[in-house]
């Protein structure tokens, strides 16, 4: 990054940090997929200087004079969130990031933009009708690759946005399964959209059917589970992850954090699954060297031409494999948080006791909450992840992650960490 660009970046970042009360655009959790999702605007409800009005546009108002398609007054909404009722059914990804246009062995050149705006924009205005903040609904398909300031940090020192029960979303096939209730799903975007929007940590609970599926393809026996219910076959999901990893060259962490149905009854299930993962990801997954996977930097992984880390929460197999070449790594620390708990209290307890000042391990905070009950989580993310605990955060894994602005906050905090380690002069303009 040359000096002129760096100065502009620093000024722009400081402007964002000091912006009065920024309003962010996210996606509602009250939907089963993007087809029936709506646009949500959110902000910190405790911010002392809320905008007077916020206007929503379908085109960039700085580039083209266009009427607003929505308008609201933030002070009327105490939760810090409003569902605009603007439907996202026709939302499309840029062609080079569309799964339909994927072509094998054709990596996408690194896009140096911090985010790529889709066709929804928000302008906030104060009482004098001056703009105080600007945001858009955006994707961040290469945020790890295009921000070299992050490359020297070990993964354990970055905030990494993740999705809880990443494969637990509705599809045309599983929507017809009568035993799957709305609470069986934890995401409303499929795995491809999750990755393109910016999620870099994916977690799975896996089940194994020894004789239920008669297909000759043994991969069809492995399914994504949500507690006791099978949701979808896992290998079609892993194929999409592989495609994204190959074309984006982004760092991805895959966490097989639980093995439920069928694994205890079949002694060979783990060996089969391990071999399948090795065959599928062996060319891009980091080999276990007996150290800690969380100590890898982005720079080190790129120098190895590897961009996937596979965590495997089955100690016997991981220990057994240490003598042989394997792409499986031991699980990172994990803390679970539920919706009926006091979010702030849980965070403080985890940080001061379980995690404390020990920064030697990767650590995952996984939050589970009821569908549509995102107000507390979202407002808390705005105030806490930019507060005193942010330097201790690592992986944050959420239900309905796109109903929060977790990805924007993660990038902002990581930028601040990077700036804190650089020498530069700030000129107060």
C-alpha positions in Angstrom: 0.0 0.0 0.0 1.6 3.3 -1.1 1.8 6.3 1.3 -1.0 8.3 -0.4 -3.4 5.3 -0.3 -2.5 4.6 3.3 -3.1 8.2 4.3 -6.5 8.2 2.6 -7.3 4.8 4.2 -6.4 6.1 7.7 -8.5 9.3 7.3 -11.4 7.3 6.0 -11.2 4.8 8.8 -11.1 7.5 11.5 -14.1 9.2 9.9 -16.0 5.9 10.1 -15.0 5.4 13.7 -15.9 8.9 14.7 -19.2 8.9 12.7 -22.0 10.0 15.1 -24.3 7.0 15.0 -23.7 4.8 11.9 -26.7 2.9 10.5 -26.0 -0.5 9.0 -28.0 -2.6 6.5 -28.5 -6.3 7.3 -30.9 -9.1 6.4 -33.9 -10.1 8.5 -33.9 -13.4 10.4 -37.6 -13.8 9.9 -37.2 -15.7 6.7 -36.2 -19.2 5.6 -34.1 -18.1 2.6 -33.0 -15.0 0.7 -36.2 -15.3 -1.5 -38.4 -14.2 1.4 -35.9 -12.1 3.3 -36.3 -8.4 3.9 -33.8 -5.6 4.4 -33.1 -4.5 8.0 -31.5 -1.3 9.3 -29.7 -1.4 12.6 -27.8 1.0 14.9 -26.6 1.3 18.5 -29.7 2.2 20.4 -27.6 3.7 23.2 -25.8 6.1 20.8 -26.3 9.6 22.2 -26.7 11.4 18.9 -29.0 9.4 16.7 -29.7 10.5 13.2 -32.8 12.6 12.6 -33.8 10.5 9.6 -32.5 7.6 7.6 -33.3 7.1 3.9 -33.0 3.8 1.9 -32.1 3.8 -1.8 -32.0 1.2 -4.5 -29.1 2.9 -6.3 -26.1 4.8 -5.0 -27.4 8.3 -4.3 -23.9 9.7 -4.6 -23.6 8.5 -8.2 -27.2 9.1 -9.4 -30.0 11.3 -8.2 -32.7 8.8 -7.2 -35.8 8.9 -4.9 -35.6 7.0 -1.6 -37.5 3.7 -1.4 -37.8 3.9 2.4 -37.5 6.4 5.2 -37.7 6.2 9.0 -36.9 8.1 12.2 -34.5 6.0 14.4 -35.7 7.6 17.7 -39.0 5.9 17.2 -37.5 2.4 17.4 -36.0 1.7 20.9 -34.5 -1.7 19.9 -32.0 -0.1 17.5 -33.5 -2.1 14.6 -36.2 -1.8 12.0 -37.4 -4.2 9.4 -37.9 -2.0 6.3 -40.2 -4.6 4.7 -38.1 -4.1 1.5 -38.0 -7.6 -0.1 -34.7 -9.0 -1.2 -36.1 -11.7 -3.5 -34.4 -10.2 -6.6 -31.0 -9.6 -4.9 -28.3 -10.9 -7.2 -24.6 -11.4 -6.6 -22.1 -9.9 -9.1 -21.5 -12.3 -11.9 -18.0 -13.3 -10.9 -19.2 -14.3 -7.4 -22.3 -16.1 -8.6 -22.2 -19.9 -8.0 -23.9 -20.3 -11.4 -21.0 -18.7 -13.2 -18.3 -20.7 -11.3 -15.8 -22.3 -13.6 -13.2 -24.7 -12.3 -9.5 -23.7 -12.2 -10.3 -20.0 -12.9 -9.4 -18.1 -9.6 -10.9 -14.6 -9.3 -8.3 -11.9 -9.2 -8.1 -10.2 -5.8 -10.6 -7.4 -5.5 -9.0 -4.6 -3.5 -12.3 -3.0 -2.3 -13.2 -3.3 1.4 -16.7 -4.3 0.3 -18.8 -4.6 -2.8 -22.1 -2.9 -2.5 -25.3 -4.6 -3.7 -28.3 -2.5 -4.7 -29.3 -1.1 -1.3 -27.9 2.0 0.3 -28.6 3.9 3.5 -28.0 7.6 4.2 -28.3 9.1 7.7 -29.2 12.7 8.1 -28.9 15.0 11.2 -31.4 17.8 12.0 -29.6 20.1 9.6 -30.2 17.6 6.8 -26.4 16.9 6.6 -25.3 13.3 5.9 -23.7 11.7 9.0 -23.2 8.2 7.7 -23.4 6.0 4.6 -23.7 2.3 4.3 -24.8 -0.3 1.8 -25.8 -4.0 1.9 -22.4 -5.4 0.9 -20.4 -8.6 0.2 -16.8 -9.1 1.3 -15.7 -12.1 -0.7 -11.9 -11.5 -0.3 -11.5 -9.4 2.8 -8.7 -11.6 4.2 -6.7 -11.6 0.9 -7.1 -7.9 0.0 -6.1 -6.5 3.4 -2.4 -7.3 3.9 -2.4 -5.4 7.2 -4.0 -8.6 8.6 -1.5 -11.0 7.2 1.0 -10.9 10.0 -1.5 -11.6 12.8 -1.9 -15.2 14.0 -5.5 -16.3 13.4 -6.1 -16.4 17.2 -5.6 -12.6 17.3 -8.1 -11.7 14.5 -11.8 -11.4 14.9 -13.2 -14.1 12.5 -16.9 -14.0 11.7 -18.6 -17.4 11.7 -22.0 -19.0 11.3 -23.5 -21.4 13.9 -24.7 -24.7 12.4 -23.6 -23.4 9.1 -25.4 -26.0 7.0 -28.7 -25.7 8.8 -30.7 -23.8 6.2 -33.8 -24.5 4.2 -33.5 -26.0 0.7 -36.1 -27.2 -1.8 -35.3 -30.7 -0.7 -35.3 -30.5 3.0 -38.3 -28.1 3.2 -40.5 -31.1 2.4 -39.2 -33.1 5.3 -42.1 -32.9 7.8 -40.0 -33.5 10.9 -37.9 -30.4 10.3 -39.5 -27.4 12.1 -38.5 -23.7 11.7 -36.3 -24.1 14.8 -34.3 -26.8 13.0 -32.7 -24.0 10.8 -30.1 -21.6 12.1 -29.2 -19.7 8.9 -31.3 -18.2 6.1 -28.5 -18.0 3.5 -26.9 -21.0 1.8 -23.3 -21.8 2.3 -22.2 -20.0 -0.9 -23.8 -16.7 0.1 -22.4 -17.0 3.6 -18.9 -17.2 2.2 -19.3 -14.5 -0.4 -20.8 -12.1 2.3 -17.7 -12.7 4.4 -18.1 -15.6 6.9 -14.8 -17.4 7.4 -15.6 -19.9 10.1 -18.1 -22.7 9.4 -19.2 -25.3 11.9 -20.9 -28.7 11.4 -22.5 -31.4 13.5 -22.2 -34.6 11.4 -24.3 -37.8 11.4 -23.6 -41.2 9.7 -26.2 -43.6 8.2 -24.5 -47.0 8.0 -27.3 -48.8 6.0 -30.1 -46.2 5.5 -28.8 -44.9 2.2 -28.2 -47.6 -0.5 -26.4 -45.3 -2.9 -23.1 -46.6 -4.2 -21.6 -43.2 -3.3 -20.5 -43.6 0.4 -20.5 -39.8 0.8 -24.3 -39.9 0.8 -24.3 -41.5 4.2 -22.9 -38.4 5.9 -25.4 -35.7 6.8 -25.5 -32.4 8.6 -27.4 -32.7 11.9 -29.1 -30.2 14.1 -29.2 -32.0 17.4 -31.3 -35.1 16.7 -32.5 -34.2 13.2 -30.8 -34.7 9.9 -30.9 -31.6 7.8 -29.1 -32.1 4.5 -26.3 -34.3 3.0 -23.0 -32.7 3.9 -20.9 -33.3 0.8 -22.9 -31.1 -1.6 -22.3 -28.3 1.0 -18.6 -29.2 1.2 -18.3 -29.1 -2.6 -19.6 -25.5 -2.6 -17.0 -24.6 0.1 -14.3 -26.2 -2.0 -15.3 -24.2 -5.0 -15.3 -21.0 -3.1 -11.9 -21.8 -1.5 -10.4 -22.5 -4.9 -11.6 -19.4 -6.7 -11.2 -16.9 -3.8 -8.0 -18.1 -2.1 -9.6 -16.9 1.1 -8.6 -18.5 4.5 -11.4 -20.7 5.7 -11.8 -22.6 9.0 -14.0 -25.7 8.9 -15.0 -27.0 12.3 -16.4 -30.5 12.6 -17.4 -29.9 16.2 -19.8 -32.7 16.9 -20.4 -36.3 15.7 -23.9 -37.4 16.6 -26.1 -40.0 15.0 -24.3 -43.2 13.8 -20.7 -42.4 14.7 -20.9 -44.2 18.1 -22.5 -47.3 16.6 -20.0 -47.6 13.7 -16.3 -47.8 14.6 -15.3 -47.1 11.0 -17.3 -44.0 10.4 -14.5 -41.6 11.5 -11.9 -43.4 9.4 -14.2 -43.1 6.3 -15.0 -39.5 6.9 -11.4 -38.6 7.5 -10.3 -40.2 4.3 -13.0 -38.4 2.3 -12.0 -35.0 3.8 -8.4 -35.7 3.1 -9.1 -36.6 -0.6 -11.4 -33.6 -1.0 -9.3 -30.8 0.7 -5.8 -32.3 0.8 -4.5 -30.0 -1.9 -5.5 -26.8 -0.1 -5.8 -27.7 3.6 -2.8 -27.1 5.9 -1.2 -30.4 7.1 -1.1 -31.0 10.9 2.5 -30.4 12.0 1.8 -31.1 15.7 1.7 -27.5 16.7 -1.3 -25.1 17.0 -3.4 -24.3 14.0 -4.4 -20.9 15.5 -0.8 -19.8 15.4 -0.8 -19.7 11.6 -0.8 -16.3 10.0 -2.5 -15.5 6.7 1.0 -14.8 5.2 2.3 -18.2 6.3 -0.7 -20.1 4.9 -0.4 -18.2 1.6 3.3 -19.0 1.4 2.4 -22.7 1.7 -0.3 -22.2 -1.0 -2.9 -23.5 1.6 -6.0 -21.7 2.7 -8.2 -24.2 4.6 -7.8 -25.3 8.3 -10.0 -28.3 9.3 -10.7 -28.7 13.0 -11.9 -32.1 14.1 -13.4 -32.6 17.6 -12.6 -36.2 18.1 -9.5 -36.6 20.2 -8.8 -40.2 19.7 -8.6 -39.9 15.9 -6.6 -36.6 16.0 -4.1 -38.0 18.4 -3.8 -41.2 16.4 -3.2 -39.3 13.2 -0.4 -37.2 14.6 2.1 -39.9 13.6 0.8 -39.7 10.0 0.1 -37.0 7.5 -3.4 -35.5 8.1 -5.3 -32.4 7.4 -7.2 -32.7 10.8 -6.4 -30.4 13.7 -7.5 -30.4 17.3 -10.6 -28.3 18.2 -10.1 -24.8 19.5 -11.6 -23.6 22.8 -15.3 -23.0 22.8 -17.9 -21.2 24.9 -21.6 -21.5 24.2 -24.1 -18.6 24.8 -27.9 -18.9 24.7 -30.5 -16.3 24.1 -32.0 -16.4 27.6 -28.7 -15.5 29.2 -27.5 -12.0 29.8 -25.3 -11.5 26.8 -23.0 -8.9 28.4 -22.6 -10.9 31.6 -21.7 -14.0 29.6 -19.1 -12.2 27.6 -17.5 -10.6 30.7 -17.5 -14.0 32.5 -15.9 -15.8 29.6 -13.3 -13.2 29.0 -12.3 -12.8 32.7 -12.3 -16.5 33.7 -12.3 -19.0 30.8 -10.2 -16.9 28.5 -8.8 -14.2 30.7 -5.5 -12.9 29.5 -4.5 -16.2 28.0 -4.1 -15.6 24.3 -2.3 -18.8 23.4 -5.3 -20.7 21.9 -7.9 -20.2 19.3 -11.2 -19.5 20.9 -14.8 -19.7 19.6 -17.8 -17.9 21.1 -20.9 -19.6 19.7 -24.3 -17.9 20.3 -27.6 -19.6 19.9 -30.9 -17.7 20.0 -34.4 -18.0 18.8 -35.4 -17.1 15.3 -36.4 -13.5 15.1 -34.9 -12.7 18.5 -31.9 -10.8 17.2 -32.5 -7.3 18.8 -30.4 -8.0 21.9 -27.6 -9.7 20.0 -27.4 -7.0 17.3 -27.4 -4.0 19.5 -24.9 -5.7 21.8 -22.5 -6.4 18.9 -22.5 -2.8 18.0 -21.5 -1.6 21.5 -19.4 -4.5 22.9 -17.3 -5.6 19.9 -16.0 -2.1 19.6 -15.5 -1.8 23.3 -12.7 -3.0 25.7 -13.2 -6.7 25.0 -12.6 -6.5 21.3 -8.8 -7.3 21.6 -9.7 -10.6 23.2 -12.3 -11.7 20.7 -11.5 -14.4 18.2 -14.1 -16.5 16.3 -17.7 -15.4 16.8 -20.3 -17.8 15.5 -23.9 -16.7 15.4 -27.3 -18.0 14.4 -28.8 -15.9 11.5 -25.5 -14.2 11.3 -26.6 -11.8 8.5 -29.2 -10.2 10.8 -26.3 -8.6 12.5 -23.5 -6.5 11.1 -20.9 -8.9 12.6 -18.8 -8.9 9.4 -18.5 -5.1 9.2 -17.6 -4.9 12.9 -15.0 -7.7 12.6 -13.3 -5.9 9.7 -13.4 -2.6 11.5 -11.9 -4.0 14.8 -9.2 -5.9 12.8 -8.3 -2.7 11.0 -7.9 -0.9 14.3 -5.7 -3.7 15.6 -3.5 -3.4 12.5 -3.3 0.4 12.8 -2.3 0.1 16.5 0.8 -1.8 15.4 1.9 0.7 12.7 3.7 4.0 13.0 1.9 6.8 11.4 1.0 10.5 12.0 -2.7 11.4 12.3 -3.5 15.0 11.2 -6.7 16.3 12.8 -8.5 17.9 9.9 
